[in-house]
Structure formats: structure tokens, C-alpha cells
């Protein structure tokens, strides 16, 4: 009976294989919505790796991956199979690190390093293949991305003068975003891992599985020495040397991002103490992503938490009420 158990539809491995196959195939062959499935692929591999085991999950992921890899080469299809592989491995890494009761920082940073390393390898290898400076490829990538966005805005009901101004300002945009690309790449990688860790934690809770270190995300604080990095990197922005300003700008942006994460941890602590339903929590997080100006007060709260300790006041008010 065990030999044919995998053929039964209710078999856990078959169910896992079907779900992973759906995510992998959607990410590979549906460009419009495939990006969404690609972003949340680590969530699926993290969940099943924790619940069903790393070997079974890796097998269930590799089967559809190898299929799209073969189809892509045989039919000469342009599918992001390498990106799919990286995202799948990222989820497995999240589970492996979190299951060993490692710190929250390691649970987020180690998988993010996989994504960052993959991006660096892509630009370096592409530059070697094309005999082009990798940084030049970064500039071309940003140029194409901005061009696509301008074309998208041109199709929307915006004023023609605004579109014309955007086109004239394109070189400025390209220069600016190229100068902060290292910070953007790191922040983007961390955000992807952070979102999957948060959603993975909530999904595991529903399966009555808890990872102790992940339960303390709302209590997370940035290291105290970060304030000196924040101040020094901000001060170095005044230096005329271009290389110093380039380095200090990227470090300053990363420091601001870390304080944003601390501000979000404070916000999560507030939600937990006020028993805000999960739906409204994610709705508010979505509003933050859409209305980026909300990130500024949250990052400021994370910065001043060093001296104020907002969570202590929230908890005190909760006890009083």
C-alpha cells in the first residue's frame, strides 16, 4: 500500500507537489501575475520545509523546476528559471535558519544574502560575457526600468507636460537611482525575506507550529551603535569627494531602512496589544507600501525609540486601561 500511497490525491507529498508546481509554473509562464507568485514562493517552500521536512520539500520543488528548465531550453522560451531557483532556495534557507532557533537578524540576513549574491553574480557574469563593465549594465538596467515606467505613465490620463518633463528629467533619475542601487538592492532583498518570514510565521501558527525567535519580532530593536553609523554617514554626505558621498549615501539609506524596520516592530507591538485583527494589520501595511510618505514617521519613531522606548509606554497604557 505504501508503494501506491503517493498516487492518492490526499497524500501530503502529492498535495505539496501540486501547490509548488502551481507556484513555479505561474511564476514561469504568466508574466502579468507571475511576479506575485515569484515573490511569495519562499513562503511556500519555508512552510513545507518546516512542516514536511527539507528533503521532501526540496524534491517537490525541484520536480517542477527541472521541467520548466528543460522546456525553456528545448523550446527556447524566455522564462526566469534562475530567479525561481533562487527564490525557492531562499525559502528553504529561511526554514533552516529559523528552525535552529537562530536570531531574527540571522533568519532575515542569511536568506537575503542569497538574493543579493545572485544579483551580484548576474551582473558580473553578464558583464564578463558582454565584455562590459558590470556597473554599466546596472546603469542600463535602471535606464530601461525608468523608460518602461515613463511609457506606462504616458498611457495613463496624465498631463502631457508632466510626461514631457519626466522624459527630460530621465538622465537625472537614471543618475540618482544608479548611485543608490546598492542600497536599493539590499533593501529589496531584505523586504522580500521579511515579508515571507512574517507571513510564514502566521501560516505556521495556523498549523500549530511556532518558531520561538520569530514570535519576538514585535520586540526587535536595532543595535545601539547604529545611531553612530547614521550620524557619521549623514555627515559624510557633505564631503565633495564623489566616492565618499556615494558610499555614505548608500550607508545612510540602509541605516534609515533599519530604523524603519524598528518602527514597524513598534507598530506590530501596538497592534498586538490592541488586539487588532490580522486583516486590518496587513491592510495597514499595504497602505504603507502604497503611500510611501507614511514610512517617514514610522522610521522617525524607530530612530527615537532609542531614547523614548515607545513599547514601554504602550504596555503601560495597556495596563492602565
DOBAVEX-107765 format. One record per atom (N, C-alpha, C, O): residue in three letters; x, y, z. Coordinates in steps of 0.05 Angstrom, whole numbers, plus 5000, padded with zeros to 4 digits. Example, Ala and Ser with C-alpha at 12.3 -4.5 7.8 and 13.67 -1.06 7.14 Angstrom:
% residues 2
Ala526448865156 Ala524649105156 Ala526449345156 Ala528549345169 Ser525749555142 Ser527349795143 Ser525850015157 Ser526850235161 
***
This chain:
% residues 321
Unk501649765000 Unk500050005000 Unk501750255000 Unk501150454987 Unk503950245015 Unk505650475016 Unk506850544989 Unk507550784984 Unk507250344972 Unk508350394946 Unk506550574929 Unk507550734913 Unk503950534932 Unk502050694916 Unk500850924931 Unk498951054922 Unk501950974955 Unk500751184972 Unk501051464959 Unk499351634962 Unk503251504945 Unk503751764932 Unk501751824910 Unk501352054903 Unk500451614899 Unk498451654878 Unk495751744889 Unk494051824873 Unk495251724914 Unk492751804926 Unk492652114928 Unk494552234938 Unk490452244919 Unk490352534919 Unk490652664946 Unk491752884948 Unk489852524967 Unk490152634994 Unk492952605006 Unk493452685029 Unk494752484991 Unk497452455001 Unk498752725005 Unk498752884987 Unk500052765028 Unk501253025034 Unk503453105014 Unk503553345007 Unk505052915005 Unk507152984986 Unk506053064960 Unk506953254947 Unk503952924951 Unk502752994925 Unk501453274927 Unk501553434908 Unk500153334949 Unk498853594953 Unk501053814953 Unk500654014940 Unk503253764966 Unk505453954966 Unk506553984938 Unk507254214930 Unk506853764924 Unk507953774897 Unk506153944878 Unk507154104862 Unk503553904881 Unk501654054864 Unk501754354870 Unk501754514852 Unk501854424896 Unk501954704903 Unk504454844894 Unk504455054883 Unk506754714898 Unk509354824890 Unk509454834859 Unk510555024848 Unk508354634846 Unk508354634816 Unk506654874806 Unk507455004787 Unk504454924819 Unk502755144811 Unk504255414813 Unk504155584795 Unk505655454836 Unk507155704840 Unk509455724820 Unk509855944809 Unk510855514816 Unk513155514798 Unk512255564769 Unk513455734755 Unk510155434760 Unk509255464733 Unk508055744729 Unk508355864708 Unk506555844749 Unk505356114747 Unk507556324745 Unk507356514729 Unk509656284761 Unk511956474761 Unk513456464734 Unk514556664725 Unk513456234721 Unk514956204697 Unk513456284672 Unk514656404653 Unk510856234670 Unk509456264645 Unk507256474645 Unk505856504625 Unk506756614667 Unk504756824668 Unk505957084676 Unk505957154700 Unk507157234657 Unk508657474663 Unk507057684678 Unk508157824696 Unk504457714673 Unk502857914686 Unk502557874716 Unk502958064731 Unk502057634724 Unk501657574753 Unk503857394764 Unk503957344788 Unk505657314747 Unk507757134756 Unk509557254777 Unk510657114794 Unk509957514776 Unk511657654795 Unk510657614823 Unk512157584842 Unk507957614827 Unk506757574854 Unk507457294864 Unk508257264887 Unk507057094847 Unk507656814855 Unk510656784861 Unk511456634879 Unk512356934846 Unk515256914850 Unk516057034877 Unk517656914891 Unk514857254885 Unk515457384910 Unk514757214934 Unk516157204954 Unk512457064931 Unk511456904954 Unk512256614952 Unk511356454969 Unk513956544933 Unk514956274931 Unk516556194956 Unk516255964965 Unk518256374967 Unk519656304992 Unk517856235015 Unk518456065032 Unk515456355016 Unk513556295037 Unk512656005035 Unk512455875056 Unk512155905011 Unk511255635007 Unk513455435014 Unk512955235028 Unk515855485004 Unk518055295010 Unk518855305039 Unk519655105051 Unk518655545052 Unk519155565080 Unk517155405097 Unk517955255115 Unk514655435090 Unk512455295105 Unk512754995103 Unk512754855124 Unk512954895079 Unk513054605075 Unk515754485085 Unk515854265095 Unk517854645083 Unk520454545094 Unk520254505124 Unk521454325135 Unk518854685138 Unk518454665167 Unk516554445175 Unk516954305195 Unk514454415159 Unk512354225165 Unk512953935156 Unk512753745171 Unk513853915130 Unk514253655118 Unk517153565118 Unk517653325113 Unk518953745122 Unk521753665121 Unk523153785097 Unk521953825076 Unk525753835100 Unk527253975079 Unk527653805054 Unk527453905032 Unk528153545057 Unk528653365034 Unk526153345017 Unk526353364992 Unk523853285029 Unk521353255014 Unk520653515000 Unk519753514977 Unk521053735014 Unk520353995002 Unk522154064979 Unk521354154958 Unk524754004982 Unk526654054961 Unk526053884936 Unk526253974914 Unk525253634941 Unk524453454919 Unk521953554905 Unk521853564880 Unk519953644920 Unk517453744909 Unk517954004894 Unk516454064875 Unk519954154901 Unk520554404887 Unk522154354862 Unk521654474841 Unk524054174864 Unk525854124841 Unk524453984818 Unk525254024795 Unk522453824823 Unk521053684801 Unk519853884781 Unk520453864758 Unk518154074790 Unk517054274770 Unk519254454760 Unk519154544737 Unk521254514776 Unk523354694767 Unk524954574744 Unk525454704724 Unk525654314747 Unk527054184726 Unk525454164700 Unk526554174678 Unk522854134703 Unk521054124680 Unk521154384664 Unk521354384640 Unk520854604678 Unk520854864664 Unk523654924653 Unk523955054633 Unk525654824667 Unk528354864657 Unk528754724631 Unk529854834612 Unk527854474629 Unk528054314604 Unk526354434582 Unk527254464559 Unk523854514588 Unk522154644568 Unk523354904558 Unk523254964534 Unk524555054576 Unk525755314568 Unk527955274548 Unk528255434529 Unk529655074552 Unk531855024535 Unk531054884509 Unk532054954487 Unk529154704510 Unk528254554486 Unk526654734468 Unk527054734444 Unk524954904479 Unk523155074463 Unk524255354461 Unk522955534449 Unk526555404473 Unk527855674473 Unk525955884483 Unk525656094471 Unk524755824506 Unk522956014520 Unk524556184539 Unk526456094552 Unk523656434541 Unk525056624559 Unk523556624587 Unk521856794592 Unk524256434603 Unk523056414630 Unk525156474652 Unk527456414648 Unk524256594673 Unk526156664695 Unk526756434713 Unk526356444737 Unk527756214702 Unk528055974718 Unk530256004739 Unk530055884760 Unk532356164733 Unk534456214753 Unk533356364777 Unk534056314800 Unk531656564771 Unk530456714793 Unk528656534810 Unk528556564834 Unk527156364796 Unk525356174811 Unk527055994829 Unk526255934852 Unk529355894819 Unk531055724835 Unk532055874860 Unk532055764882 Unk532956124856 Unk533956284878 Unk531756324899 Unk532256304923 Unk529356394890 Unk527156444909 Unk526356184924 Unk525756204948 Unk526355964911 Unk525855714924 Unk527855644945 Unk527255564967 Unk530455684938 Unk532655634957 Unk532455824981 Unk533055755003 Unk531556074975 Unk531256274997 Unk529256175018 Unk529856205042 Unk527056075009 Unk525055965028 Unk526155735044 Unk525655725068 Unk527555555031 Unk528755325046 Unk530855425066 Unk531055315088 Unk532255635059 Unk534255745078 Unk532955885102 Unk533955855124 Unk530756025097 Unk529256145119 Unk528455935139 Unk528855975163 Unk527355715129 Unk526455505147 Unk528855375162 Unk528655325186 Unk531055335148 Unk533455205160 Unk534555385182 Unk535355285203 Unk534755645177 Unk535855825197 Unk533955865221 Unk534855855244 Unk531355895215 Unk529455945237 Unk529055695254 Unk528655715278 Unk529155465241 Unk528755215256 Unk530955155277 Unk530555015296 Unk533255275272 Unk535555235291 Unk535455445314 Unk537355465329 Unk533255585316 Unk532855785337 Unk534956005336 Unk535856105356 Unk535756075311 Unk537556295308 Unk536256565313 Unk533756575314 Unk537756775315 Unk536657045320 Unk534957135296 Unk535257025274 Unk533357335301 Unk531657445279 Unk533457565257 Unk532857535234 Unk535657695266 Unk537457815247 Unk538557605227 Unk538657655203 Unk539457375238 Unk540557165221 Unk538357045203 Unk538856985180 Unk535957015214 Unk533756905198 Unk533057075174 Unk532256965153 Unk533557335176 Unk532957515154 Unk535357565136 Unk535157555112 Unk537657605149 Unk540057685134 Unk541157455117 Unk541857495094 Unk541357215128 Unk542556995113 Unk541056935087 Unk542356915066 Unk538356905087 Unk536956865062 Unk537157105043 Unk537357075019 Unk537257345055 Unk537457585038 Unk540157595023 Unk540357685001 Unk542257485037 Unk544857475024 Unk544857304999 Unk546357354980 Unk543157094999 Unk542956924975 Unk541857084951 Unk542957064929 Unk539857244956 Unk538657414935 Unk540657624926 Unk541057664902 Unk541957754945 Unk543957964938 Unk546257844923 Unk547157954903 Unk547257614932 Unk549457474918 Unk548757394890 Unk550357414872 Unk546257304886 Unk545257234860 Unk545257474841 Unk545957454817 Unk544357704851 Unk544257944835 Unk547158034827 Unk547658104804 Unk548958024846 Unk551758094840 Unk552957904819 Unk554257994801 Unk552357644823 Unk553457444804 Unk552357494776 Unk553757454756 Unk549757574775 Unk548457614749 Unk549857844734 Unk550557814710 Unk550258074747 Unk551458304734 Unk554458254727 Unk555358334706 Unk555858124745 Unk558658064740 Unk558957864716 Unk560557914699 Unk557357654717 Unk557557454695 Unk556657574669 Unk557857534648 Unk554457734669 Unk553457854644 Unk555558054633 Unk555958074609 Unk556858204652 Unk558858384643 Unk561258244631 Unk562458334611 Unk561958014642 Unk564157854631 Unk563457744604 Unk565057744585 Unk560957654601 Unk560057534575 Unk559957754553 Unk560657694530 Unk559157994561 Unk558858204541 Unk561258384539 Unk561358574524 Unk563258324556 Unk565658484557 Unk565058784564 Unk566058964551 Unk563258804583 Unk562359074592 Unk562759094622 Unk562458894636 Unk563359334631 Unk563459384660 Unk560859314673 Unk558759424664 Unk560759144694 Unk558259074707 Unk556659324716 Unk554159324715 Unk558059534725 Unk556659774734 Unk555159914711 Unk553160044714 Unk556359884687 Unk554959984663 Unk552359834658 Unk550459954649 Unk552359574663 Unk549959414660 Unk547859504680 Unk545459504674 Unk548659574704 Unk546859674724 Unk545459924715 Unk543059964717 Unk547160104703 Unk546060354693 Unk544060304670 Unk542060434668 Unk544760114652 Unk542960044630 Unk540359924641 Unk538159984631 Unk540559754661 Unk538159634673 Unk536359854685 Unk533859834681 Unk537460044699 Unk535860254711 Unk534660434689 Unk532360524691 Unk536260484668 Unk535260644646 Unk532860514633 Unk530860654627 Unk532960254629 Unk530660114617 Unk528260114636 Unk525960144627 Unk528760074662 Unk526560074681 Unk525160344682 Unk522660354682 Unk526660564681 Unk525460824682 Unk523960884656 Unk521761004656 Unk525160794633 Unk523860834607 Unk521160684607 Unk519160794596 Unk521060444617 Unk518560294618 Unk516460434636 Unk514060434629 Unk517360544658 Unk515460694675 Unk514360944662 Unk512061004665 Unk516161084648 Unk515261324634 Unk513161244612 Unk511161384609 Unk513661024598 Unk511760934577 Unk509160854590 Unk506960894579 Unk509260734614 Unk506860664628 Unk505260904637 Unk502760914633 Unk506661114647 Unk505261354655 Unk504061504631 Unk502061634633 Unk505461474608 Unk504461604583 Unk501761494574 Unk500261634561 Unk501161244582 Unk498661114575 Unk496461184594 Unk494061144589 Unk497161304617 Unk495161384637 Unk494361674632 Unk495761824618 Unk492061754643 Unk491062024638 Unk492562244653 Unk491462384670 Unk495162264648 Unk496762474659 Unk497062704639 Unk496762664615 Unk497662944650 Unk498063174632 Unk500563124615 Unk502563024624 Unk500363204589 Unk502563164571 Unk505063314579 Unk507363224574 Unk504763544592 Unk507063704601 Unk508563544623 Unk511063554624 Unk507063414640 Unk508363254661 Unk509963024649 Unk512162964658 Unk508762894629 Unk510162674616 Unk512762774602 Unk514862644603 Unk512463004589 Unk514763124575 Unk516963204595 Unk519363164590 Unk516163304619 Unk518063374639 Unk519563124650 Unk521963134656 Unk518062904653 Unk519262654662 Unk521262554642 Unk523462454650 Unk520662574616 Unk522562484595 Unk525062654595 Unk527262554592 Unk524762924600 Unk527163094601 Unk528863044626 Unk531263074625 Unk527462964647 Unk528862914673 Unk529962624675 Unk531162554695 Unk529562474654 Unk530362194655 Unk533362154662 Unk534061984679 Unk535262314650 Unk538062274657 Unk538562324687 Unk540362194698 Unk537162514699 Unk537462564728 Unk536562324744 Unk537862244763 Unk534262214736 Unk533161974750 Unk535161744748 Unk535661604767 Unk536161704724 Unk538061474719 Unk540561514736 Unk541461324749 Unk541661754737 Unk544061804753 Unk543461764782 Unk545161644796 Unk541261864792 Unk540661844821 Unk540161554829 Unk541461454848 Unk538461404815 Unk537861134822 Unk540260944818 Unk540560744832 Unk541961014799 Unk544460854796 Unk546260894820 Unk547560704829 Unk546361144831 Unk548161194854 Unk547161064879 Unk548761004897 Unk544561004881 Unk543560874906 Unk542760574900 Unk541360454916 Unk543660474878 Unk542860194871 Unk543759994891 Unk542159814898 Unk546260004902 Unk547059804923 Unk545159804946 Unk544359584956 Unk544360034956 Unk542460054979 Unk539759944970 Unk538459794986 Unk538760014947 Unk536159914937 Unk536159604934 Unk534159474941 Unk538359494924 Unk538559204921 Unk538459064948 Unk537058864951 Unk539859164968 Unk539859044994 Unk537159075007 Unk536158885019 Unk535959315006 Unk533359365018 Unk531259195005 Unk529659075019 Unk531259174978 Unk529359004965 Unk529558714973 Unk527458574977 Unk531958614975 Unk532358334984 Unk531358285012 Unk530058085018 Unk532058475030 Unk531158445058 Unk528158455060 Unk526958305076 Unk526858635045 Unk523958665046 Unk522658405037 Unk520658315049 Unk523658285015 Unk522458035005 Unk522657815027 Unk520757675032 Unk524957795039 Unk525357595060 Unk523557665084 Unk522257485096 Unk523557915092 Unk521958005116 Unk519057935112 Unk517757835131 Unk517957995089 Unk515057945084 Unk514557645085 Unk512557565097 Unk516257485073 Unk515857195073 Unk516157075101 Unk514756885108 Unk517957195117 Unk518357095145 Unk515857155161 Unk514856985176 Unk514757405158 Unk512357485173 Unk509957305166 Unk508557205183 Unk509557275140 Unk507257115131 Unk507656825137 Unk505756675143 Unk510156735135 Unk510756455141 Unk510256395171 Unk509156185177 Unk510956585188 Unk510456555217 Unk507456525222 Unk506556355237 Unk505856705209 Unk502956695214 Unk501756435203 Unk499856325214 Unk502756345180 Unk501756095168 Unk502455855185 Unk500755675188 Unk504855855197 Unk505655635214 Unk504055635240 Unk503455415251 Unk503255865249 Unk501555885273 Unk498955735269 Unk497955595287 Unk497755765245 Unk495255635239 Unk495655325238 Unk493755185243 Unk498055235233 Unk498654955234 Unk499654865261 Unk500854655264 Unk499255045281 Unk500054995309 Unk503054945311 Unk503954785328 Unk504655085295 Unk507555065296 Unk508655345302 Unk507955535288 Unk510255365323 Unk511455625330 Unk514455605329 Unk515655415339 Unk515655815318 Unk518555845318 Unk519156065338 Unk518656305332 Unk520255995362 Unk520456185384 Unk521656455377 Unk520556665386 Unk523856455363 Unk525156715357 Unk523456895339 Unk523557145341 Unk521856775322 Unk520056935304 Unk517757055319 Unk516557255310 Unk517056945342 Unk514857055358 Unk515657315371 Unk513957465380 Unk518257375371 Unk519157625385 Unk519757845365 Unk521258035372 Unk518657845341 Unk519158045321 Unk518258325330 Unk519558525324 Unk516058335345 Unk515058595354 Unk516758725376 Unk516458955381 Unk518658565387 Unk520458675408 Unk523158735396 Unk525058815411 Unk523558705370 Unk526158735358 Unk527059025359 Unk525559215356 Unk529659065365 Unk530859325365 Unk533459325349 Unk534959125349 Unk533959545336 Unk536559575322 Unk538759605342 Unk538359705364 Unk541159515335 Unk543459545354 Unk543959845359 Unk543660015342 Unk544759905384 Unk545160185392 Unk547360325377 Unk547160565372 Unk549360175368 Unk551560315354 Unk550760415326 Unk552160565313 Unk548360335317 Unk547360415291 Unk547060725290 Unk547360845268 Unk546460845313 Unk546061135313 Unk548561285304 Unk548361495291 Unk550861175311 Unk553361305303 Unk553861275273 Unk554861455260 Unk553161035262 Unk553360995233 Unk551461185219 Unk552161305198 Unk549061225230 Unk547061405218 Unk548161695218 Unk547961835198 Unk549361785240 Unk550362055243 Unk552762105225 Unk552962305211 Unk554661915226 Unk557161945211 Unk556661935181 Unk557662105166 Unk555061745172 Unk554461725143 Unk552861975134 Unk553262065111 Unk551162075151 Unk549662325143 Unk551562565141 Unk551262725123 Unk553562575159 Unk555462795158 Unk557262775134 Unk558062985123 Unk558062535126 Unk559862495104 Unk558562575077 Unk559962605057 Unk555962605077 Unk554562695052 Unk555362975044 Unk554963055021 Unk556463125063 Unk557363395057 Unk560063405044 Unk560963615034 Unk561563175043 Unk564163175032 Unk564063205001 Unk562163094989 Unk565863354989 Unk565763394960 Unk566663144944 Unk565963114920 Unk568262964956 Unk569262734941 Unk566962554933 Unk565362474950 Unk566762494907 Unk564562344896 Unk564362054908 Unk562161964915 Unk566661924910 Unk566561644921 Unk565661634950 Unk564261454958 Unk566561834966 Unk565661844994 Unk562761894996 Unk561361765012 Unk561662074980 Unk558862134980 Unk557261894971 Unk555061834981 Unk558261744950 Unk556961504940 Unk556661294963 Unk554461184967 Unk558861244977 Unk558861044998 Unk557161135021 Unk555560975032 Unk557461385030 Unk555961485053 Unk552961495048 Unk551361445066 Unk552261565023 Unk549361585016 Unk548061305019 Unk545861285030 Unk549361105008 Unk548260835009 Unk548060725038 Unk546160595046 Unk550160785054 Unk550160705082 Unk547960855097 Unk546560735114 Unk547661115092 Unk545561275105 Unk542761175099 Unk541061155117 Unk542261105074 Unk539660995066 Unk539160725080 Unk536960675089 Unk541160555082 Unk540860295096 Unk540360335126 Unk538760195137 Unk541660535138 Unk541160595166 Unk538260685170 Unk536960605189 Unk537360855152 Unk534560955154 Unk532560715151 Unk530560705164 Unk533260535133 Unk531560295129 Unk531460125154 Unk529260015161 Unk533660085168 Unk533659925192 Unk531960055213 Unk530559925228 Unk532060325215 Unk530260465234 Unk527360435226 Unk525560435242 Unk526860425200 Unk524160375190 Unk523160095200 Unk520860075209 Unk524859895199 Unk524159635209 Unk523559635239 Unk521759505248 Unk525159795253 Unk524659815282 Unk521959955287 Unk520459885305 Unk521360155271 Unk518760295273 Unk516460105267 Unk514360115280 Unk516859925247 Unk514759725241 Unk514459525264 Unk512259425269 Unk516659465277 Unk516559285300 Unk514859415323 Unk513359275336 Unk515259675327 Unk513659825347 Unk510759815339 Unk508959775356 Unk510259855313 Unk507459855303 Unk506259575307 Unk503859555315 Unk507759365302 Unk506759095307 Unk506159045336 Unk504258915343 Unk507859155354 Unk507459135383 Unk504859275391 Unk503359165407 Unk504359505379 Unk501859645384 Unk499459485375 Unk497459465389 Unk499559365351 Unk497459205340 Unk496858965359 Unk494458905364 Unk498958845369 Unk498558605386 Unk497258685413 Unk495558545423 Unk498158915424 Unk497058995449 Unk494159085447 Unk492659065466 Unk493459195424 Unk490659285420 Unk488959075407 Unk486559115401 Unk490158835403 Unk488658605391 Unk487358685364 Unk485058615359 Unk488858825347 Unk487858895321 Unk487758645303 Unk489758495302 Unk485558595290 Unk485258355273 Unk487458345251 Unk488358555242 Unk488358105244 Unk490558075225 Unk489958205198 Unk491758315186 Unk487358195190 Unk486658315164 Unk487258615163 Unk488358715144 Unk486558755185 Unk487059045186 Unk489959105189 Unk490859315180 Unk491458925201 Unk494358965203 Unk495658965175 Unk497159145168 Unk495058755160 Unk496158735133 Unk495158955115 Unk496459045096 Unk492659045120 Unk491559265104 Unk493159525109 Unk493659675091 Unk493859565134 Unk495459805141 Unk498259785129 Unk499359985120 Unk499459545130 Unk502059505118 Unk501959565088 Unk503759665076 Unk499659485076 Unk499359535047 Unk499159835041 Unk500259925022 Unk497759975059 Unk497560265056 Unk500360405058 Unk500960595044 Unk501960295076 Unk504660395079 Unk506260355054 Unk507760535045 Unk505960125041 Unk507360065016 Unk506460244994 Unk508060324976 Unk503860304993 Unk502660474972 Unk503260764976 Unk504060914958 Unk502860855001 Unk503361135008 Unk506061155023 Unk506161145048 Unk508261185008 Unk510861165020 Unk511461385040 Unk513261355057 Unk509961605039 Unk510561825059 Unk509961735087 Unk511061845106 Unk508361515091 Unk507861405117 Unk510361285129 Unk510561245154 Unk512261205112 Unk514761085122 Unk516361285138 Unk517861195156 Unk516161545132 Unk517861745145 Unk517261755175 Unk519161735191 Unk514761795183 Unk514261805213 Unk514861535226 Unk515561535250 Unk514461315212 Unk515061055224 Unk518061025229 Unk518860925250 Unk519661105209 Unk522561095212 Unk523561285234 Unk525361215249 Unk522261515236 Unk522961705257 Unk522361585285 Unk523861625304 Unk520061445286 Unk519361315312 Unk521461105319 Unk522161075342 Unk522360955298 Unk524460755303 Unk527060875312 Unk528460765329 Unk527761115301 Unk530161255309 Unk529961355338 Unk531861315354 Unk527761485345 Unk527461605372 Unk526761395393 Unk526761455417 Unk526261145385 Unk525760935404 Unk528160885422 Unk527960765443 Unk530560965412 Unk532960925428 Unk532761075455 Unk533660975475 Unk531461315454 Unk531261475478 Unk528461455491 Unk528261485516 Unk526361415475 Unk523661435485 Unk522661165495 Unk521261155516 Unk523260945481 Unk522260675487 Unk519260665486 Unk517860635506 Unk518160695461 Unk515260715457 Unk513860465467 Unk511560495477 Unk515060235465 Unk513659985473 Unk513059985503 Unk511059865512 Unk514860105518 Unk514360125547 Unk511960285553 Unk510360215571 Unk511560515538 Unk509260685542 Unk506660545533 Unk504560575545 Unk506960405510 Unk504560255500 Unk503660045520 Unk501260025526 Unk505559905531 Unk504859695551 Unk503759815576 Unk501959705588 Unk504960045585 Unk503960175609 Unk501160275606 Unk499460245624 Unk500560395583 Unk497860485577 Unk495860255575 Unk493560285583 Unk496860025565 Unk495059795563 Unk494359695591 Unk492059615596 Unk496259705610 Unk495659605637 Unk493759805651 Unk492059715666 Unk494060065646 Unk492360265659 Unk489560235649 Unk487660255665 Unk489160195623 Unk486460175612 Unk485159905620 Unk482859855612 
***
